[in-house]
Amino acid sequence: MNRTITPQPCLVLNDAHGVYIPQLWCSDVTEEQCSTLHIQWSDVRCCQSGPDEEWYWESWQSILDTCHMTDDSGTTWRLHQDGDLWEVPDGFEWEE
């Protein structure tokens, strides 16, 4: 019997980090990684500057809207924030 294991969301940062979630997520992102993640380096740099940056939230929303990555098994993952920040596989449906 073949069983397919469905990938589950991965918690990246919990909501205890509050307004610093974008800055923390972007802290280790390099310019070279931006093309792989499908995000703009200018948005990453803005978020790395912290929540006092004028365009912080707009840049973070842009990252949330466009960021995706494909793992070695071919699963595409996207960011999802509902307080906590998650990496979510395409096709995953949250239970109500």
N, C-alpha and C positions, 0 to 999 in steps of 0.2 A: 504494500500500500504506500503510495507516494503522498506525502503531506507537504503542502506548501506553507511555508512560514511567512506570514504577512508582517512586514516591518511595522514597528510601532513608533510613535513619536518619542523623541529624546529631549528631556529637559536640559536646556542649555544654561539658563540663568533664572533663578526664582525671583518673584516679585519683591522680595525683601531689598533688592538692589535699587528699586524705584527708578528715579529719573536717570540713574547712572547705567542702566542696562545698555542703551546704545553705545555709550562710551566704552564700557567693558567689553562688549562684543567686538567692537572695532579696534580695540587696543592692539591686537596682534595681527590685524589684517595688513598685508603689504600691498604696495602698488601692483606688483606682479600677480598677486592673487585675484585682483579685481576682475580681470577678464574671465577667469575660470568661474568666479562667483556671479558674473553678469551684473556687476555693480560699478558705480562711478567712484573713482579715486577721490574726487572732490567731495563727495558725500561722506566717504570714510574719514577724510581729514577733518571735516566739519564736526563729525561725531566724536572723533578723538579729542577735539578741543574741549568738550564737556558741555553741560546743559546751559551754560551762560552764553554760548555761541548763538548769534541771532537766528541762524537757519538750522539749528540742531534738530528740531522735530520734523521739519520738512525733509531734511537729509535722511533722517532715520526712516521716515515713511517711504521715501524713494527706495531705500535699501530693502525694506520689508516687501515692497511691491515687486521688485525685480530679482532679488537674490534667489538663486537656485544652483544646486550642485548635483552631479550624478556620481554615485559610488561605483565600485568595481563590479557589482552585480547588476548594474543598469538601473537601479532605483534612483529616481530624482527626488531630491529633498528640497523643501522650501522653509523659510522662516515663518513663524506664526507667533504673534504676541497677544495674549489675553490677560495681561498682568505678568505672568511667567513668559519667558521666551523659549520656544520650542523649535526643533527641527522636525518637520513633518513630511512623511513620504507622500508623494502624489497618490491620490485615490483614497487616502485615509479619511474616514468619516468619524467625527467626534460623536460619542454617545450623548443623547440629550439628558 
